[in-house]
Amino acid sequence: MKKIILLLSLILMGFGLFSQSLAIDSRLYAIYPEDELINMQQNRPADLEYINWFVENAYVIKEIANPETSDFPKLRFLDKETKMAGAEVTEYNPETFNVMEYYYEILPDSSNAYLIGNTGKLLVFYSNYDLTKLFNEYRRTHYENR
């Protein structure tokens, strides 16, 4: 009986260590308050793991010819107060790009793209379906290699 209790205690401690050891990607602070991120880290580590992954993997940046004649919607900043589309994005810097600063929509079954000003860059988001497949593959390979 003592062995079972010890084993259960070790398992529960392992879950607790996992939730506390999961780092918060600093880019998430652009949209989430610190207390919400800490709460997620402690109580919903799977959610934090997903948004940490999302901020790096949910999109690709592509080149587009003739952006001035494109029909793609313009990328806009996210207004933190209203959670709605704000000012239009005019520049792209791959060194400082943070997808969490922008207003976008993830579609269930198709990708979605936004033109980044007249930079010749297109921000393309994977569909929700594809994101789920990619994240599950990431988790499978990530935990398989531990």
C-alpha positions in Angstrom: 0.0 0.0 0.0 2.8 2.4 0.8 4.4 1.7 -2.6 1.2 2.6 -4.3 0.9 5.9 -2.4 4.5 6.7 -3.1 4.1 6.0 -6.8 1.0 8.1 -7.0 2.8 10.9 -5.2 5.7 10.8 -7.6 3.3 10.9 -10.6 1.4 13.9 -9.2 4.7 15.7 -8.4 5.8 15.0 -12.0 2.7 16.7 -13.3 3.3 19.7 -11.0 6.9 20.0 -12.1 5.8 19.9 -15.7 3.3 22.7 -15.3 5.8 24.9 -13.4 8.7 24.2 -15.7 6.8 25.2 -18.9 8.2 28.6 -19.8 6.0 31.4 -21.0 7.1 32.7 -24.4 7.7 36.4 -24.0 5.7 37.3 -27.2 2.5 36.2 -25.4 2.6 39.2 -23.1 1.6 41.3 -26.2 -2.0 40.0 -25.7 -2.2 38.2 -22.4 -1.9 39.8 -18.9 0.9 38.3 -16.8 -1.5 37.0 -14.2 -3.5 35.1 -16.8 -0.3 33.5 -18.2 0.9 32.5 -14.8 -2.5 31.0 -14.1 -2.3 29.1 -17.3 1.2 27.9 -16.5 0.1 26.6 -13.2 -3.4 25.3 -14.0 -3.6 24.7 -17.7 -0.2 23.8 -19.0 -1.5 22.1 -22.1 -3.1 25.4 -23.2 0.1 27.3 -22.6 2.0 24.6 -24.5 -0.3 25.2 -27.5 0.0 28.9 -27.6 3.7 28.8 -27.1 3.8 26.5 -30.1 1.2 28.6 -32.0 3.2 31.8 -31.8 6.1 30.2 -33.7 4.3 27.7 -36.0 0.8 28.9 -36.9 1.8 30.8 -40.0 4.3 31.3 -42.8 5.5 34.5 -44.5 5.5 34.4 -48.3 6.6 36.8 -51.0 3.9 38.2 -53.2 4.4 40.0 -56.5 2.5 43.3 -57.0 1.1 43.7 -53.5 -0.5 47.0 -54.5 -3.0 45.1 -56.8 -3.6 42.2 -54.4 -7.0 41.3 -53.2 -5.7 40.0 -49.9 -6.9 41.9 -46.9 -4.4 44.2 -45.2 -2.9 43.0 -41.9 -4.0 45.2 -39.0 -2.7 45.5 -35.5 -4.8 44.1 -32.7 -6.4 46.8 -30.5 -5.7 45.5 -27.0 -8.7 47.4 -25.5 -11.4 46.3 -27.9 -9.8 43.1 -29.2 -10.7 44.4 -32.7 -8.7 45.4 -35.8 -6.7 48.6 -35.3 -4.3 50.4 -37.5 -2.9 48.9 -40.7 0.5 47.3 -40.5 2.9 48.9 -43.0 6.3 47.3 -42.2 7.7 43.9 -41.7 10.8 43.1 -39.7 11.5 39.3 -39.3 13.7 40.1 -36.2 10.8 41.6 -34.2 7.7 40.1 -35.8 5.2 38.9 -33.2 2.1 37.3 -34.6 0.3 38.0 -31.3 0.3 41.8 -32.0 -2.0 41.4 -35.0 -5.7 40.9 -35.7 -6.4 37.8 -37.7 -8.8 34.9 -38.1 -8.0 31.2 -38.2 -10.5 29.4 -40.5 -11.7 25.9 -39.8 -10.8 24.2 -43.1 -8.8 26.6 -45.2 -5.7 28.8 -44.8 -6.1 32.6 -44.5 -3.8 35.3 -45.7 -3.1 38.9 -45.0 -1.0 41.4 -46.9 1.6 43.2 -44.8 1.3 46.7 -46.2 3.2 47.2 -49.5 6.1 45.1 -48.3 5.6 42.3 -50.8 5.0 40.0 -47.8 2.0 37.8 -47.2 1.2 36.4 -43.7 -0.5 33.0 -44.3 -2.1 31.2 -41.4 -2.8 27.5 -41.5 -6.3 26.3 -41.1 -7.5 25.1 -37.7 -7.6 21.6 -39.1 -4.0 21.8 -40.2 -2.9 23.5 -37.0 -4.3 20.6 -35.0 -2.5 18.0 -37.1 0.8 19.9 -36.9 0.5 20.4 -33.1 -0.3 16.8 -32.5 2.7 15.8 -34.7 4.9 18.2 -32.7 3.7 16.7 -29.4 4.1 13.2 -30.6 7.7 13.8 -31.7 8.6 16.1 -28.8 7.5 13.6 -26.1 8.7 10.6 -28.1 12.3 12.0 -27.9 12.3 12.6 -24.2 
